[in-house]
Amino acid sequence: MGAIGLDDNMKLLVSEGVNGSHMVERLFWDFAGHSLLLPKNREHYPLELFVKWHQEQVFRR
């Protein structure tokens, strides 16, 4: 199971399986739903193919 992932709009997803201390909250949950800061140059964006693969094969809500 992946702890974090991206949705189709490049927003951060956090698995419900992530839990722990105040530090976990600060490192993960405080950023859940926030948009990824993408590079100005679109050729450096995460490739949709790899984001989809991660959504289907690694990240589990």
C-alpha atoms as an extended CHARMM CRD file, in Angstrom:
* protein
*
        61  EXT
         1         1  MET       CA              0.0000000000        0.0000000000        0.0000000000  PROA      1               0.0000000000
         2         2  GLY       CA              1.2540000000        3.4410000000       -0.8610000000  PROA      2               0.0000000000
         3         3  ALA       CA              0.9830000000        6.1390000000        1.7850000000  PROA      3               0.0000000000
         4         4  ILE       CA              0.6700000000        9.0420000000       -0.6480000000  PROA      4               0.0000000000
         5         5  GLY       CA             -0.4310000000        9.4790000000       -4.2370000000  PROA      5               0.0000000000
         6         6  LEU       CA             -1.7510000000       11.9990000000       -6.7320000000  PROA      6               0.0000000000
         7         7  ASP       CA             -5.2430000000       12.3650000000       -8.1130000000  PROA      7               0.0000000000
         8         8  ASP       CA             -6.0020000000       13.2450000000      -11.7480000000  PROA      8               0.0000000000
         9         9  ASN       CA             -5.7440000000       16.9660000000      -10.9100000000  PROA      9               0.0000000000
        10        10  MET       CA             -2.2700000000       16.5710000000       -9.3440000000  PROA      10              0.0000000000
        11        11  LYS       CA             -3.5860000000       16.9830000000       -5.8030000000  PROA      11              0.0000000000
        12        12  LEU       CA             -1.9960000000       15.0370000000       -2.9720000000  PROA      12              0.0000000000
        13        13  LEU       CA             -3.8600000000       11.9950000000       -1.6890000000  PROA      13              0.0000000000
        14        14  VAL       CA             -3.0790000000       10.4280000000        1.6780000000  PROA      14              0.0000000000
        15        15  SER       CA             -4.0810000000        6.8590000000        2.4600000000  PROA      15              0.0000000000
        16        16  GLU       CA             -6.4680000000        6.3610000000        5.3690000000  PROA      16              0.0000000000
        17        17  GLY       CA             -3.9420000000        3.7840000000        6.5790000000  PROA      17              0.0000000000
        18        18  VAL       CA             -1.4960000000        6.5660000000        7.4700000000  PROA      18              0.0000000000
        19        19  ASN       CA             -1.6430000000        7.3430000000       11.1670000000  PROA      19              0.0000000000
        20        20  GLY       CA              0.6920000000        8.2010000000       13.9510000000  PROA      20              0.0000000000
        21        21  SER       CA              2.0830000000       11.0890000000       15.9060000000  PROA      21              0.0000000000
        22        22  HSD       CA              1.7710000000       14.8250000000       15.5200000000  PROA      22              0.0000000000
        23        23  MET       CA              4.7510000000       14.6580000000       13.1380000000  PROA      23              0.0000000000
        24        24  VAL       CA              2.8630000000       12.2990000000       10.8130000000  PROA      24              0.0000000000
        25        25  GLU       CA             -0.0120000000       14.7570000000       10.8200000000  PROA      25              0.0000000000
        26        26  ARG       CA              2.3340000000       17.6130000000        9.8960000000  PROA      26              0.0000000000
        27        27  LEU       CA              4.1590000000       15.6400000000        7.1860000000  PROA      27              0.0000000000
        28        28  PHE       CA              1.1460000000       13.9900000000        5.5570000000  PROA      28              0.0000000000
        29        29  TRP       CA             -2.3230000000       15.1020000000        6.5870000000  PROA      29              0.0000000000
        30        30  ASP       CA             -1.6330000000       18.8400000000        6.5550000000  PROA      30              0.0000000000
        31        31  PHE       CA             -0.9700000000       18.5420000000        2.8170000000  PROA      31              0.0000000000
        32        32  ALA       CA             -3.8090000000       16.1970000000        1.8460000000  PROA      32              0.0000000000
        33        33  GLY       CA             -5.8690000000       17.7080000000       -0.9680000000  PROA      33              0.0000000000
        34        34  HSD       CA             -3.3010000000       20.3860000000       -1.7740000000  PROA      34              0.0000000000
        35        35  SER       CA             -2.1780000000       20.8500000000       -5.3610000000  PROA      35              0.0000000000
        36        36  LEU       CA              1.2840000000       19.7170000000       -6.3120000000  PROA      36              0.0000000000
        37        37  LEU       CA              3.6090000000       22.6050000000       -7.1590000000  PROA      37              0.0000000000
        38        38  LEU       CA              4.4260000000       21.8040000000      -10.7640000000  PROA      38              0.0000000000
        39        39  PRO       CA              7.4270000000       23.0220000000      -12.7590000000  PROA      39              0.0000000000
        40        40  LYS       CA              6.8460000000       25.8950000000      -15.1720000000  PROA      40              0.0000000000
        41        41  ASN       CA              8.0700000000       23.7370000000      -18.0450000000  PROA      41              0.0000000000
        42        42  ARG       CA              5.3410000000       21.1750000000      -18.8340000000  PROA      42              0.0000000000
        43        43  GLU       CA              7.8780000000       18.6890000000      -20.1730000000  PROA      43              0.0000000000
        44        44  HSD       CA              9.0210000000       18.2000000000      -16.5610000000  PROA      44              0.0000000000
        45        45  TYR       CA              5.5290000000       17.3460000000      -15.2580000000  PROA      45              0.0000000000
        46        46  PRO       CA              4.9100000000       13.8350000000      -13.9510000000  PROA      46              0.0000000000
        47        47  LEU       CA              3.8440000000       11.7120000000      -16.9080000000  PROA      47              0.0000000000
        48        48  GLU       CA              0.1580000000       10.7980000000      -16.8140000000  PROA      48              0.0000000000
        49        49  LEU       CA              1.0480000000        7.1800000000      -17.6370000000  PROA      49              0.0000000000
        50        50  PHE       CA              3.1160000000        6.8700000000      -14.4450000000  PROA      50              0.0000000000
        51        51  VAL       CA              0.6000000000        8.7230000000      -12.2770000000  PROA      51              0.0000000000
        52        52  LYS       CA             -2.1380000000        6.3280000000      -13.5000000000  PROA      52              0.0000000000
        53        53  TRP       CA              0.0890000000        3.3020000000      -12.8510000000  PROA      53              0.0000000000
        54        54  HSD       CA              0.7810000000        4.5080000000       -9.3040000000  PROA      54              0.0000000000
        55        55  GLN       CA             -2.9410000000        5.0970000000       -8.7050000000  PROA      55              0.0000000000
        56        56  GLU       CA             -3.8240000000        1.5830000000       -9.8810000000  PROA      56              0.0000000000
        57        57  GLN       CA             -0.8800000000       -0.4640000000       -8.6070000000  PROA      57              0.0000000000
        58        58  VAL       CA              0.5310000000        1.2660000000       -5.5200000000  PROA      58              0.0000000000
        59        59  PHE       CA             -1.7720000000        3.7670000000       -3.8380000000  PROA      59              0.0000000000
        60        60  ARG       CA             -4.7500000000        2.3610000000       -1.9900000000  PROA      60              0.0000000000
        61        61  ARG       CA             -7.1920000000        4.5770000000       -0.1490000000  PROA      61              0.0000000000
